[in-house]
Amino acid sequence: MKSEKKYPKFIRWFLRRPKTTGFVVFLFLSYVVGFILLQQYKLIKEDEQREMNNILNVVHQNIEQALKNCYTTTLTLALTINDKGIPENFDYVSEKLMESNANISTVQLVPDGIIKYIHPLKGNEPALNLNILTEQNLKTEALKSIAKKKMYFAGPFELKQGGVGIVGRFPVFQNNKFWGFSAVIIKLETFLKASGIKNVDDSKYYFQFSKYDVEKQKEIFYLPNQTDFSKKYSIIRTIPDGDWKLFLISKNNNYIYFQIIIPGIIGIILAGLFGILIYFLVKTPEELQSLVTAQATKLLNSEIKFKIIFDQAAIGIASVDLSTGTFLEVNNKFCDLLGYTQSEIKQKNFQSITHPDDLETDLIYVSKLKNGIINEYSMEKRYYTNHGKIIWVNLTVTPIIDRKNKQITAISIIEDITLKKEAEELIKKSEIRFKSLFDDSPLPLREEDFSNVKKYLEELNLMHEDIEVVRNYFEKNPNIVDKSHSLVKLIDANKACLKLHKVKTKEDLIQTKSNLFNNKALYCFTEHLIAITQGENKFILDTIIKNSEGEYRNINLRWNTIQGYKNSLARIIVSTEDTTDRKAVEKIILETNQRMESLINTIDGIVWECDAVTFNFNFISQKVQNILGYSPEEWLESPTFWLDHIYVEDTEWVQNYCRIKTNEKADHDFEYRMVAKNGTLVWLRDIVNVVIENGKTKSLRGIMIDITKTKEAEKELNNSFNLVTEQNKRLLNFSYIVSHNLRSHTSNISSIVTLIESSETEEEREQMMELLKTVSCSLNETMLHLNEVINIRTNIGLVSEPLNLEHYITTVKNVLSEQITTNEVTILTEIPDEAIINYNPAYLESILYNIISNSIRYRHPSRKPIITIKFLMENDMKILQISDNGIGIDLVRNADKIFGMYKTFTNNSDSKGIGLFITKNQIDAMGGNITVESEPNIGTTFKIYIQ
């Protein structure tokens, strides 16, 4: 360091920093290398640009020269056009022009934009008469030539005569009026050859030729190489005569970098090596000084670290003089454990604070250390603290021998294990309590070791295999199960377990274990092994064991792994509860329940029980399936099944009735309808018993009896009663009609006979005889009517068949056609085409005839009659409705006369009162009904109800 003082301060700064010095040298040399490479790059780039410009200029000049020659050709060709606009000597001039310009393949004259003159014509026929001013792909560039009034080169594009070419068009004007074009065609291949593009060295550069397409709104490239060259170096020249762009593109931009990269790498490497050399040259004196400083610092740090570790250690550390046992140095933890200060503990020796029971052993170890018999020792011992409390410590003593001063000291390390000792004491007490509980437990318990069983199953590769695979393996190899059972070690068994197996000692149980292994136990042990292969640590099953006296007992076996042994299965607690007596009781209860259930199911009714508040059923007998078609399970699945299946017309009153009776705590008996599974209605008589516990309604129990047949019998009886009543009523009415009408006729005949007898002249007698004939005819007509009615009422075997209602209405209309036409009657029908009714054909025709003819007969005099016939459905009943706008009926005065025999309610002379009477009897005979609605001067409506 002293030698540095002879250098200036600036140089000394670099000498003290060898890395910085070497890096600065490296940066400086790298900058020099970079500057040289940049200059070389600029020179190479300038040479390349100069070369590319020269090449592109030559090609550009060639293209311009070729285009100028074309311009001369088109101008000369235009001069062949005379004042009348007709070319002269076109073919001759064209041939000479093409001979003078080898680049041109075709020349054309295009008057008014239509190609009329082509040379040579052969091979160019498709272009003849082509109008370039109407062709979409030609028109734009042709118009551009006209607008500029100078020659313009269109294309390249596909020619009509084939191939790709460029068309140069020169616009020709005569007297300032556009005449057409003088045009030349250059094949693209010829054009490129003339330009000299193909003569350029293509190893370094390539050309591209493009034009902007206005219609497609994009740049169109015509040369084969159309890859993206935007990232490559290129130069451009524009050719305004055709709006073309000519590109010269460098094929490889990186060759310049290859020319400078190797010198650059070599320069950077040399700069780096020179920087490293400078670093090592400056570093040597610095390293020597750093080494001295580092050693001094390391010693200081080691001393500080040791002091910190010693004082702040989490265990007690003390330096002890083994000759006297006094403490030379102690750390804070040592003082904290014993409750002394540093000065207090240094005034004591280890003998004074050691428990007397541990002192002798401690002194023996110290003696062996001093004599070199042992190198260190560890022991658990007790110390007295400053407050007289005893603590347990784990003491480790290591000697330090100072042979120079002939002094033996030791480092004593103590770790407080008081809590550990207390925990061990608690564990011992717990084990004693557990042993006591285990031995004295009323539940049979045993402790077993399954570790060998698990190892055996692992050797067989059965652990974690599919359950079915393991089960099939054990079924095919029962000897494996036997061997696994033999590997189970019995560790211990309590008194209850020995009592269950009828043995006196654990050894007796071990000796008889194989004999007690019955077929049922074999199956259960197999399931046990399967559970082990699936990684289970708990196992429960019901099985049967055989004790030493040969008696079989039902047991509930529970197998649990003790915490900490789940991997090895070395300690397993097995509890075996004897369930033999319980099983016997359960069997008796099950048999009793089965008998009760069988008895309930023999009752001809649905026995049930439900909650008194919610009507949620908790029991329903099997008879429900016979009566309603539902299974008990279907009923009990839904809490509201009963309410949901009561017939809709009965639901509300049944629910209200049950709640009222339940609240009154009164047994009740009622009838209602339920919907069976097949959709039919079943009448039930429900006899309900209210169950009361502690003064509160607990539940409802009852029996539902099927009374459907009884209800149907009652209905049939009521129908029969109503039918007999109606028949008696009709019979009484008929007898009245018969007696009244016949009496009237007989009375008339009797009176006429008397008059005949008393007549004085022959003329009077003849008058009386005519009158007698009239009365006799009336009597005969009455007898015919009565006979017809009797036939209707006595015709029991009426034949019914499916009839098309529309067809019979049409038939009646045909019968009454003369009356309908004469009276201008309109009959409107609203009958579906498929309307079919089961009826007697003669009765249906008679009913329709009587009602429609009455509507015509009793028409209103001041309006045209309209009769409307409709077919309706009401409550599954078919209705035939016939309405008219006739004179109507006063129902207040004539309601009882409408369907009576010989009852009339109009002044019409042809009213006899027999038609509607017969109609009513015919409808009644078919089991139907007829009603009438009418108002005077408005009209009448008859409704015929058809079953």
ROPA-440092 format. One line per 5 residues: for each residue y, x negated, z of C-alpha. Coordinates in steps of 0.02 Angstrom, whole numbers. Layout:
! residues N
Y:X:Z  ...
! end
This chain:
! residues 947
0:0:0  115:-147:33  96:-209:-148  168:-46:-211  338:-81:-136
378:-209:-273  377:-67:-402  521:54:-430  509:223:-343  472:313:-508
322:201:-544  260:212:-364  257:403:-383  135:386:-529  30:252:-442
2:369:-295  -55:510:-412  -191:442:-528  -247:614:-590  -71:668:-634
-39:500:-719  -197:511:-824  -160:692:-872  21:651:-923  -42:508:-1034
-170:627:-1112  -35:759:-1147  81:631:-1227  -52:560:-1343  -111:736:-1387
67:782:-1437  77:630:-1551  -90:676:-1633  -33:857:-1657  131:804:-1736
42:692:-1862  -83:831:-1906  58:958:-1931  144:845:-2056  -19:817:-2149
-50:1007:-2155  123:1038:-2231  93:908:-2367  -77:983:-2415  -5:1160:-2415
141:1109:-2529  18:1028:-2653  -88:1187:-2657  64:1300:-2686  126:1188:-2826
-45:1191:-2911  -63:1381:-2895  113:1411:-2964  77:1302:-3115  -87:1396:-3152
-7:1568:-3130  145:1519:-3238  30:1467:-3381  -68:1630:-3374  93:1732:-3360
168:1645:-3512  8:1677:-3612  14:1863:-3569  199:1876:-3614  168:1788:-3780
24:1907:-3820  133:2058:-3779  278:1992:-3886  158:1975:-4034  107:2155:-4006
290:2205:-4003  315:2122:-4175  162:2212:-4242  218:2385:-4184  394:2356:-4249
328:2304:-4421  211:2453:-4423  358:2569:-4382  453:2503:-4532  320:2577:-4648
385:2751:-4606  499:2815:-4745  648:2930:-4726  535:3082:-4738  437:3023:-4589
281:2976:-4691  204:2802:-4675  188:2703:-4836  46:2579:-4868  -17:2606:-4689
-191:2534:-4714  -132:2383:-4812  7:2338:-4689  -109:2369:-4542  -242:2255:-4611
-118:2114:-4636  -45:2138:-4462  -216:2130:-4380  -257:1973:-4477  -99:1892:-4409
-136:1948:-4227  -317:1922:-4177  -292:2001:-4006  -265:2176:-4078  -421:2284:-4105
-336:2442:-4173  -164:2500:-4236  -104:2679:-4236  41:2788:-4292  65:2938:-4178
188:3065:-4252  245:3194:-4121  123:3118:-3998  -31:3159:-4106  -137:3014:-4168
-140:3040:-4357  -158:2863:-4427  -287:2737:-4363  -339:2571:-4433  -480:2533:-4441
-541:2715:-4436  -725:2670:-4420  -776:2676:-4238  -611:2756:-4187  -645:2933:-4250
-648:3014:-4073  -464:2965:-4051  -406:3047:-4213  -291:3200:-4189  -282:3168:-4001
-118:3233:-3926  -69:3102:-3799  77:3207:-3736  -42:3343:-3670  -181:3233:-3602
-152:3219:-3414  -206:3037:-3400  -103:2982:-3552  53:3090:-3542  140:3003:-3395
145:2828:-3471  185:2895:-3646  337:2988:-3578  390:2831:-3485  395:2737:-3652
504:2876:-3729  620:2877:-3579  646:2688:-3584  658:2687:-3776  562:2526:-3783
385:2469:-3797  274:2505:-3645  95:2453:-3617  -14:2587:-3539  -181:2559:-3451
-303:2480:-3437  -405:2642:-3451  -562:2712:-3535  -529:2737:-3723  -588:2894:-3813
-678:2785:-3940  -764:2690:-3799  -728:2536:-3696  -581:2488:-3586  -417:2437:-3664
-227:2423:-3656  -119:2530:-3771  54:2467:-3818  165:2609:-3880  331:2580:-3968
437:2741:-3977  503:2775:-4154  667:2871:-4177  739:2934:-4341  919:2992:-4338
911:2983:-4147  767:3105:-4149  597:3057:-4080  471:3039:-4221  320:2973:-4127
240:2807:-4079  189:2648:-4165  42:2588:-4058  -78:2445:-4042  -240:2436:-3939
-299:2276:-3856  -473:2274:-3777  -463:2221:-3595  -589:2081:-3623  -484:2014:-3767
-325:2029:-3664  -400:1929:-3518  -468:1796:-3638  -297:1778:-3721  -212:1760:-3551
-318:1608:-3508  -381:1684:-3343  -560:1637:-3384  -514:1454:-3414  -457:1428:-3233
-572:1335:-3112  -650:1477:-3011  -718:1364:-2874  -548:1362:-2788  -454:1514:-2854
-481:1684:-2932  -367:1810:-3019  -339:1995:-2988  -251:2115:-3105  -181:2281:-3038
-69:2429:-3072  -2:2566:-2958  -74:2737:-3004  62:2868:-2972  -60:3015:-2978
-187:2938:-2858  -49:2861:-2752  -139:2695:-2735  -155:2521:-2812  -294:2508:-2944
-377:2338:-2969  -461:2301:-3136  -549:2135:-3117  -727:2130:-3044  -686:2043:-2879
-605:2188:-2780  -636:2125:-2602  -492:2134:-2479  -387:1977:-2503  -241:2029:-2392
-288:1896:-2265  -306:1759:-2397  -167:1654:-2469  -106:1721:-2638  44:1720:-2757
102:1864:-2871  187:1884:-3039  244:2052:-3107  235:2103:-3292  368:2238:-3317
311:2288:-3493  157:2368:-3414  208:2377:-3229  64:2260:-3192  40:2136:-3052
-52:1972:-3077  -125:1891:-2920  -189:1713:-2899  -292:1703:-2739  -357:1551:-2646
-544:1569:-2619  -555:1466:-2460  -407:1459:-2342  -502:1354:-2217  -527:1198:-2324
-355:1136:-2267  -411:1151:-2087  -570:1056:-2126  -463:912:-2193  -364:899:-2031
-487:959:-1897  -595:802:-1892  -447:682:-1874  -376:802:-1745  -537:802:-1642
-548:613:-1651  -366:598:-1596  -391:718:-1448  -549:625:-1393  -457:457:-1400
-312:531:-1302  -434:597:-1171  -525:431:-1157  -361:338:-1139  -304:462:-1003
-469:437:-908  -449:248:-920  -274:259:-847  -342:374:-709  -475:248:-656
-353:103:-663  -231:193:-547  -364:272:-437  -448:117:-362  -315:70:-231
-287:254:-193  -472:278:-157  -476:135:-34  -329:206:62  -402:383:54
-569:321:121  -486:243:273  -384:398:305  -536:513:281  -643:417:405
-508:425:536  -482:611:504  -670:645:508  -687:563:678  -541:661:745
-607:824:669  -781:793:739  -712:768:911  -603:924:896  -748:1025:825
-864:970:963  -734:1013:1092  -705:1184:1014  -891:1218:997  -922:1160:1173
-782:1265:1248  -799:1420:1138  -988:1427:1122  -1069:1597:1155  -1199:1512:1267
-1174:1409:1423  -1174:1219:1397  -1163:1088:1533  -1178:899:1545  -1282:852:1700
-1315:687:1787  -1504:690:1808  -1498:562:1948  -1395:672:2064  -1402:842:1975
-1212:857:1976  -1119:941:1832  -1012:819:1732  -943:941:1601  -965:1129:1582
-898:1251:1452  -811:1417:1482  -967:1523:1450  -1064:1424:1584  -925:1459:1708
-917:1643:1660  -1105:1666:1685  -1104:1591:1859  -932:1651:1913  -862:1478:1955
-708:1387:1894  -719:1217:1808  -670:1124:1965  -787:1226:2077  -943:1199:1971
-912:1011:1955  -924:997:2145  -1102:1070:2142  -1271:1015:2076  -1403:1120:1989
-1517:1115:2142  -1390:1212:2247  -1377:1359:2127  -1561:1371:2074  -1673:1507:2150
-1797:1426:2274  -1949:1499:2181  -1896:1411:2019  -1828:1246:2093  -1996:1155:2111
-2043:1185:1930  -1869:1131:1872  -1877:967:1971  -2050:927:1899  -1980:942:1723
-1828:832:1769  -1944:698:1837  -2045:698:1676  -1883:680:1576  -1826:532:1678
-1994:446:1660  -1998:476:1471  -2154:586:1480  -2067:729:1388  -1917:728:1270
-1850:900:1320  -1902:1057:1410  -1867:1244:1414  -1900:1369:1550  -1845:1539:1615
-1765:1525:1786  -1647:1613:1904  -1473:1557:1959  -1366:1616:2104  -1190:1663:2048
-1033:1630:2149  -1045:1812:2211  -1226:1793:2269  -1298:1891:2122  -1457:1829:2038
-1459:1808:1849  -1603:1760:1734  -1570:1623:1606  -1668:1535:1471  -1637:1348:1507
-1656:1213:1373  -1629:1031:1431  -1608:881:1313  -1583:704:1387  -1449:579:1334
-1495:400:1384  -1356:270:1401  -1457:109:1410  -1301:1:1416  -1240:82:1578
-1418:127:1632  -1367:309:1655  -1471:464:1608  -1376:623:1576  -1435:786:1499
-1362:928:1401  -1414:1093:1479  -1400:1251:1374  -1420:1418:1461  -1435:1591:1384
-1417:1746:1490  -1581:1847:1479  -1550:1961:1628  -1547:2117:1519  -1705:2061:1429
-1795:2039:1596  -1736:2208:1655  -1794:2286:1491  -1965:2203:1509  -1977:2274:1684
-1935:2447:1619  -2063:2427:1480  -2196:2384:1607  -2151:2537:1710  -2150:2644:1551
-2320:2580:1501  -2386:2623:1673  -2311:2798:1661  -2377:2818:1482  -2550:2761:1538
-2544:2886:1679  -2487:3027:1563  -2617:2976:1433  -2761:2974:1557  -2711:3132:1651
-2657:3236:1498  -2751:3404:1486  -2749:3380:1296  -2891:3268:1232  -2811:3106:1170
-2879:2945:1101  -2798:2786:1033  -2879:2710:878  -2855:2560:763  -2860:2601:576
-2798:2430:516  -2969:2378:448  -2986:2546:362  -2821:2521:271  -2869:2343:220
-3036:2409:152  -2946:2544:50  -2826:2413:-18  -2974:2305:-71  -3042:2456:-165
-2871:2477:-252  -2858:2657:-191  -2687:2645:-108  -2555:2755:-192  -2678:2813:-326
-2673:2994:-387  -2747:3116:-258  -2877:3187:-378  -2932:3012:-431  -2957:2963:-247
-3049:3126:-204  -3167:3107:-353  -3202:2927:-303  -3251:2977:-124  -3359:3122:-188
-3455:3003:-301  -3466:2865:-166  -3503:2947:4  -3561:2778:71  -3379:2719:59
-3328:2860:179  -3468:2810:300  -3416:2628:298  -3231:2675:322  -3282:2779:474
-3375:2630:546  -3218:2522:530  -3117:2635:646  -3095:2550:815  -3078:2655:973
-2946:2574:1084  -2940:2703:1223  -2984:2885:1264  -2921:2994:1406  -3024:3099:1527
-2998:3261:1429  -3064:3177:1272  -3221:3116:1364  -3245:3290:1433  -3229:3368:1259
-3365:3254:1190  -3473:3273:1348  -3479:3085:1385  -3437:2989:1544  -3355:2829:1481
-3264:2761:1331  -3414:2650:1294  -3528:2803:1288  -3408:2883:1163  -3413:2728:1052
-3604:2724:1057  -3623:2908:1011  -3481:2913:884  -3593:2898:729  -3712:3032:795
-3567:3155:818  -3512:3134:635  -3569:3302:557  -3545:3366:378  -3385:3461:421
-3316:3307:507  -3364:3204:353  -3260:3318:241  -3111:3310:361  -3122:3120:376
-3122:3111:185  -2959:3211:182  -2896:3092:317  -2934:2942:206  -2847:3026:58
-2690:3051:166  -2693:2864:209  -2702:2816:24  -2547:2923:-7  -2447:2829:128
-2448:2972:254  -2417:2929:438  -2452:3105:503  -2606:3213:476  -2652:3386:541
-2808:3490:507  -2933:3609:585  -3111:3542:593  -3275:3553:689  -3350:3417:800
-3520:3401:882  -3525:3338:1063  -3661:3233:1143  -3757:3390:1194  -3766:3448:1012
-3639:3588:1037  -3515:3621:894  -3332:3646:943  -3181:3700:838  -3035:3579:859
-2858:3558:793  -2841:3372:753  -2670:3288:748  -2657:3107:691  -2491:3012:720
-2447:2829:692  -2356:2744:837  -2182:2681:792  -2190:2500:734  -2369:2513:668
-2338:2621:512  -2379:2479:393  -2534:2411:480  -2600:2574:560  -2659:2466:705
-2614:2597:837  -2646:2781:804  -2636:2924:931  -2762:3061:893  -2749:3226:986
-2895:3349:976  -2858:3521:1045  -3014:3627:1077  -2982:3791:984  -3159:3863:998
-3113:4000:1123  -2952:4040:1031  -3044:4053:865  -3168:4174:945  -3026:4283:1010
-2937:4274:839  -3099:4327:756  -3114:4478:871  -2931:4524:838  -2956:4503:649
-3112:4612:650  -3020:4743:754  -2872:4741:634  -2989:4756:486  -3075:4906:566
-2906:4985:604  -2847:4953:427  -3008:5024:356  -2988:5178:466  -2807:5201:413
-2854:5183:229  -2984:5321:245  -2849:5445:299  -2800:5559:155  -2618:5513:166
-2498:5365:166  -2483:5294:343  -2320:5201:367  -2199:5120:490  -2015:5078:463
-1855:5027:552  -1763:5177:625  -1591:5117:568  -1616:5038:397  -1775:5131:343
-1845:4960:296  -2035:4980:293  -2142:4849:381  -2310:4933:350  -2382:5045:216
-2566:5091:195  -2672:5065:39  -2671:5252:2  -2499:5230:-76  -2585:5159:-230
-2693:5314:-250  -2552:5439:-222  -2399:5354:-301  -2475:5211:-402  -2378:5073:-311
-2464:4932:-216  -2416:4903:-33  -2347:4733:-85  -2229:4813:-213  -2168:4937:-81
-2137:4804:54  -2049:4682:-65  -1892:4791:-75  -1802:4844:87  -1738:5002:0
-1897:5047:-95  -1920:5218:-12  -1740:5275:-41  -1740:5206:-218  -1895:5308:-268
-1852:5477:-192  -1816:5604:-330  -1630:5600:-367  -1604:5784:-322  -1683:5757:-150
-1611:5585:-104  -1451:5638:-16  -1519:5781:90  -1678:5684:137  -1576:5535:197
-1455:5644:296  -1597:5748:370  -1691:5592:429  -1536:5515:509  -1493:5676:601
-1671:5695:669  -1683:5509:713  -1517:5516:808  -1584:5670:901  -1743:5570:941
-1841:5719:876  -2005:5712:780  -1989:5800:613  -2091:5870:470  -2015:5897:297
-2058:5906:111  -1978:5813:-34  -2017:5735:-204  -2046:5552:-250  -2060:5471:-422
-2232:5395:-450  -2260:5233:-545  -2309:5329:-703  -2146:5429:-694  -2221:5593:-631
-2150:5688:-481  -2260:5695:-325  -2226:5820:-185  -2249:5742:-12  -2257:5818:160
-2192:5684:280  -2242:5704:464  -2131:5583:563  -2151:5522:742  -1998:5439:824
-2048:5286:931  -1935:5264:1083  -1931:5107:1192  -1819:5091:1345  -1728:5249:1298
-1682:5185:1124  -1756:5232:956  -1856:5080:903  -1948:5132:745  -2021:5276:645
-2204:5305:608  -2283:5439:503  -2399:5498:368  -2355:5559:194  -2475:5694:129
-2486:5736:-56  -2448:5923:-74  -2415:5921:-262  -2563:6035:-301  -2509:6156:-165
-2333:6160:-237  -2400:6188:-412  -2510:6331:-348  -2358:6407:-262  -2259:6392:-423
-2396:6474:-524  -2412:6612:-395  -2223:6644:-401  -2227:6645:-591  -2372:6769:-587
-2280:6876:-461  -2121:6874:-566  -2224:6915:-721  -2311:7064:-637  -2145:7125:-568
-2068:7115:-741  -2218:7199:-819  -2211:7341:-691  -2026:7360:-724  -2058:7369:-911
-2203:7489:-886  -2096:7604:-779  -1958:7598:-909  -2083:7628:-1047  -2161:7776:-957
-1987:7848:-934  -1950:7826:-1119  -2116:7903:-1168  -2099:8053:-1052  -1917:8081:-1098
-1933:8062:-1287  -2097:8155:-1304  -2037:8295:-1190  -1881:8313:-1297  -1985:8327:-1456
-2116:8448:-1381  -1976:8554:-1309  -1895:8563:-1481  -2061:8608:-1563  -2096:8742:-1432
-1923:8819:-1456  -1943:8819:-1646  -2116:8900:-1634  -2042:9036:-1525  -1903:9063:-1651
-2030:9072:-1793  -2128:9203:-1701  -1971:9304:-1669  -1898:9284:-1843  -1876:9445:-1936
-1858:9386:-2113  -1954:9266:-2222  -1796:9166:-2253  -1772:9135:-2066  -1953:9087:-2051
-1936:8959:-2192  -1780:8886:-2112  -1872:8870:-1949  -2019:8787:-2038  -1903:8658:-2118
-1829:8626:-1948  -2005:8609:-1877  -2046:8480:-2012  -1891:8381:-1966  -1937:8381:-1781
-2116:8334:-1827  -2055:8184:-1929  -1945:8129:-1783  -2097:8143:-1668  -2200:8037:-1790
-2063:7905:-1800  -2053:7900:-1611  -2241:7880:-1599  -2235:7735:-1725  -2098:7648:-1624
-2195:7672:-1462  -2352:7606:-1547  -2260:7450:-1606  -2195:7416:-1431  -2369:7442:-1359
-2439:7318:-1486  -2309:7188:-1435  -2348:7206:-1249  -2537:7212:-1269  -2549:7068:-1397
-2614:6933:-1280  -2685:6813:-1409  -2522:6779:-1503  -2541:6634:-1623  -2402:6501:-1614
-2382:6361:-1739  -2249:6231:-1785  -2118:6318:-1893  -1971:6247:-1990  -1822:6350:-1928
-1715:6318:-2082  -1854:6385:-2194  -1866:6553:-2101  -1676:6575:-2100  -1678:6551:-2289
-1817:6683:-2304  -1716:6813:-2205  -1561:6775:-2308  -1661:6810:-2465  -1722:6978:-2394
-1543:7028:-2349  -1466:6954:-2506  -1408:7123:-2575  -1317:7167:-2412  -1245:6991:-2399
-1177:6998:-2576  -1113:7177:-2564  -1020:7148:-2400  -961:6970:-2445  -1048:6897:-2293
-1032:6709:-2258  -1178:6633:-2162  -1148:6457:-2090  -1297:6360:-2024  -1296:6205:-1913
-1482:6173:-1910  -1555:5996:-1922  -1678:5976:-2065  -1812:5919:-1943  -1787:6066:-1821
-1965:6126:-1782  -2013:6260:-1654  -2183:6326:-1595  -2175:6514:-1626  -2266:6663:-1699
-2213:6673:-1884  -2201:6865:-1891  -2101:6874:-1729  -1980:6737:-1785  -1946:6825:-1952
-1925:6995:-1863  -1805:6924:-1732  -1696:6838:-1863  -1697:6994:-1974  -1646:7115:-1833
-1503:7009:-1764  -1430:6956:-1935  -1444:7133:-2004  -1356:7201:-1847  -1216:7074:-1873
-1193:7140:-2051  -1209:7323:-1999  -1079:7307:-1859  -954:7202:-1959  -768:7222:-1928
-684:7332:-2059  -526:7227:-2073  -602:7052:-2103  -742:6974:-2201  -898:6948:-2097
-946:6769:-2045  -1112:6734:-1961  -1142:6562:-1882  -1318:6503:-1838  -1339:6347:-1728
-1486:6253:-1651  -1447:6178:-1478  -1533:6088:-1334  -1494:6127:-1150  -1596:6052:-1006
-1745:6016:-1121  -1741:6199:-1181  -1721:6240:-1366  -1587:6372:-1403  -1557:6471:-1563
-1377:6536:-1561  -1319:6674:-1683  -1132:6720:-1680  -1029:6843:-1784  -848:6904:-1796
-894:7089:-1798  -833:7236:-1694  -910:7167:-1535  -985:7259:-1385  -901:7320:-1227
-1017:7237:-1102  -931:7321:-954  -986:7493:-1015  -1142:7451:-1115  -1222:7300:-1031
-1376:7403:-981  -1395:7485:-1152  -1401:7332:-1266  -1589:7303:-1257  -1642:7480:-1209
-1748:7591:-1322  -1642:7717:-1419  -1487:7653:-1329  -1339:7648:-1446  -1159:7597:-1411
-1074:7637:-1577  -1039:7792:-1680  -1133:7725:-1833  -1249:7859:-1903  -1385:7731:-1941
-1391:7666:-1761  -1560:7709:-1685  -1567:7591:-1535  -1739:7520:-1577  -1706:7348:-1663
-1639:7250:-1513  -1768:7335:-1400  -1910:7269:-1510  -1825:7098:-1525  -1812:7083:-1335
-1997:7127:-1314  -2048:7000:-1447  -1947:6860:-1363  -2018:6906:-1193  -2194:6904:-1266
-2165:6723:-1325  -2112:6671:-1148  -1928:6655:-1192  -1766:6745:-1151  -1615:6818:-1242
-1435:6831:-1180  -1280:6908:-1257  -1094:6866:-1247  -971:6985:-1331  -793:7051:-1331
-733:7207:-1425  -649:7168:-1593  -686:6981:-1575  -872:6959:-1602  -1043:6939:-1524
-1154:6789:-1485  -1342:6799:-1452  -1434:6652:-1372  -1623:6648:-1394  -1710:6527:-1272
-1871:6455:-1345  -2004:6370:-1240
! end
